[in-house]
């Protein structure tokens, strides 16, 4: 049980770092405009030598930002509960921390998956039809890696929960 929880915490910790990096960096997309390479993230767009804050309130950027922040919050709460699962607090006996941590990691996975899906769909739809010289960049790829890590964090914690619950359930017969 503890090995699954340790694996879940490791995946969630790395996933949390990747979520922060993906959300904060400016390399979600790169494109070429008038012989200059430019790149943009969720918060800024950059030309050679200088970066500017996005001033337009474009719905899919706002949705992507919101889902990434929700994912970060769910991951943070999951990490706190996941660490508490190693510590036996008597005031939380009726609250199964391994199950709750797994659910929070699945929520984090779901939110980052929504963010990536919204960004992917809208970017391909908008830029794919208008411009030919663009591509997704490393911040975007890091976001997809975070989806996988959050999913496996949830799986590991659910496996730990099942291992913990099965002996209890079989002794009651």
C-alpha positions as CSV (number, residue, x, y, z in Angstrom):
1,X,0.0,0.0,0.0
2,X,2.7,2.5,1.0
3,X,4.7,1.8,-2.2
4,X,1.6,2.7,-4.3
5,X,1.2,5.9,-2.2
6,X,4.9,6.7,-2.6
7,X,4.6,6.2,-6.4
8,X,1.5,8.4,-6.4
9,X,3.2,11.1,-4.4
10,X,6.2,11.0,-6.7
11,X,4.1,11.3,-9.9
12,X,2.0,14.0,-8.3
13,X,5.0,16.0,-7.2
14,X,6.7,15.8,-10.6
15,X,3.3,16.5,-12.2
16,X,2.8,19.6,-10.0
17,X,6.2,21.0,-11.1
18,X,5.4,20.3,-14.7
19,X,2.0,22.0,-14.3
20,X,3.6,25.1,-12.8
21,X,6.3,25.2,-15.6
22,X,3.7,24.7,-18.3
23,X,1.3,27.3,-17.0
24,X,4.0,29.9,-16.4
25,X,6.2,29.7,-19.5
26,X,5.7,31.3,-22.8
27,X,6.3,28.4,-25.2
28,X,2.9,26.9,-25.9
29,X,3.2,27.8,-29.5
30,X,5.9,29.1,-31.9
31,X,5.4,30.7,-35.2
32,X,7.2,32.6,-37.9
33,X,6.1,36.1,-38.8
34,X,8.1,38.2,-41.4
35,X,11.3,36.1,-41.0
36,X,11.2,36.3,-37.2
37,X,10.4,33.4,-34.8
38,X,7.9,34.4,-32.2
39,X,6.3,32.4,-29.4
40,X,3.5,32.7,-27.0
41,X,2.2,31.2,-23.8
42,X,-1.0,31.6,-21.8
43,X,0.0,35.0,-20.4
44,X,2.4,36.6,-22.8
45,X,3.6,36.6,-26.4
46,X,7.2,37.3,-27.4
47,X,9.0,38.7,-30.3
48,X,12.7,38.7,-30.7
49,X,14.1,40.6,-27.7
50,X,10.9,41.5,-26.0
51,X,7.7,40.0,-24.5
52,X,4.2,41.6,-24.1
53,X,1.3,40.7,-21.9
54,X,-1.8,39.4,-23.7
55,X,-4.2,42.3,-23.6
56,X,-7.0,40.6,-25.5
57,X,-9.5,38.6,-23.5
58,X,-9.8,35.6,-25.8
59,X,-12.2,33.0,-24.4
60,X,-10.1,29.9,-25.1
61,X,-7.0,31.5,-23.5
62,X,-9.1,32.4,-20.5
63,X,-10.6,28.9,-20.3
64,X,-7.2,27.3,-20.7
65,X,-5.8,29.5,-17.9
66,X,-8.7,28.8,-15.6
67,X,-8.5,25.0,-16.1
68,X,-4.7,25.0,-15.6
69,X,-5.1,27.0,-12.3
70,X,-7.9,24.6,-11.2
71,X,-5.6,21.7,-12.0
72,X,-2.8,23.2,-9.9
73,X,-5.2,23.7,-7.0
74,X,-6.6,20.2,-7.2
75,X,-3.0,18.8,-7.3
76,X,-2.0,20.9,-4.3
77,X,-4.9,19.7,-2.3
78,X,-4.3,16.1,-3.4
79,X,-0.6,16.4,-2.4
80,X,-1.6,17.7,1.1
81,X,-4.1,14.9,1.6
82,X,-1.7,12.3,0.1
83,X,1.0,13.3,2.6
84,X,-1.6,13.2,5.4
85,X,-2.4,9.6,4.3
86,X,1.0,8.6,5.5
87,X,0.3,10.2,8.9
88,X,-2.5,8.8,11.0
89,X,-4.5,11.7,12.3
90,X,-7.2,10.5,14.8
91,X,-9.5,13.4,14.0
92,X,-9.7,12.1,10.4
93,X,-10.4,8.5,11.0
94,X,-13.7,8.5,9.1
95,X,-12.2,10.3,6.2
96,X,-10.2,8.0,3.9
97,X,-7.3,10.1,2.8
98,X,-6.0,7.7,0.2
99,X,-9.3,7.7,-1.6
100,X,-9.6,11.5,-1.3
101,X,-6.1,12.0,-2.6
102,X,-6.8,9.8,-5.6
103,X,-10.0,11.6,-6.4
104,X,-8.1,15.0,-6.2
105,X,-5.4,13.7,-8.6
106,X,-8.1,12.6,-11.0
107,X,-9.7,16.0,-10.8
108,X,-6.3,17.6,-11.5
109,X,-5.9,15.3,-14.5
110,X,-9.4,16.1,-15.7
111,X,-8.8,19.9,-15.4
112,X,-5.4,19.8,-17.2
113,X,-6.9,17.5,-19.9
114,X,-9.7,20.1,-20.4
115,X,-7.2,22.9,-20.6
116,X,-5.1,21.0,-23.2
117,X,-8.2,20.0,-25.2
118,X,-9.5,23.5,-25.4
119,X,-6.1,25.0,-26.3
120,X,-5.4,22.3,-28.9
121,X,-8.8,22.5,-30.6
122,X,-9.0,26.2,-30.8
123,X,-5.4,26.7,-31.8
124,X,-5.6,24.1,-34.6
125,X,-8.9,25.5,-35.7
126,X,-7.6,29.1,-35.7
127,X,-4.0,28.9,-36.7
128,X,-4.3,25.8,-38.8
129,X,-6.6,27.4,-41.2
130,X,-4.9,30.8,-41.4
131,X,-1.2,30.2,-41.0
132,X,1.0,27.4,-42.2
133,X,4.2,28.1,-40.3
134,X,3.4,27.4,-36.7
135,X,3.8,24.6,-34.2
136,X,3.1,23.6,-30.6
137,X,6.2,24.1,-28.4
138,X,7.7,22.6,-25.3
139,X,5.4,24.2,-22.6
140,X,2.4,22.7,-24.4
141,X,4.2,19.2,-24.4
142,X,5.0,19.5,-20.7
143,X,1.3,20.1,-20.1
144,X,0.4,16.8,-21.8
145,X,3.1,15.0,-19.8
146,X,1.4,16.5,-16.6
147,X,-1.9,14.9,-17.8
148,X,-0.3,11.5,-17.8
149,X,1.5,12.0,-14.4
150,X,-1.7,13.2,-12.7
151,X,-3.6,10.2,-14.1
152,X,-1.1,7.8,-12.8
153,X,-1.0,9.5,-9.4
154,X,-4.8,8.9,-9.2
155,X,-4.3,5.3,-10.3
156,X,-1.6,4.7,-7.7
157,X,-3.7,6.1,-4.9
158,X,-6.8,4.2,-5.9
159,X,-4.7,1.0,-5.9
160,X,-3.4,1.9,-2.4
161,X,-7.0,2.5,-1.3
162,X,-8.1,-0.9,-2.8
163,X,-5.2,-2.7,-1.0
164,X,-6.2,-1.0,2.2
165,X,-9.9,-1.7,1.8
166,X,-9.8,-5.4,0.6
167,X,-8.4,-6.8,3.9
168,X,-11.0,-4.8,5.9
169,X,-13.9,-6.0,3.7
170,X,-12.9,-9.7,3.8
171,X,-12.6,-9.9,7.6
172,X,-16.2,-8.7,8.1
173,X,-17.7,-12.0,6.7
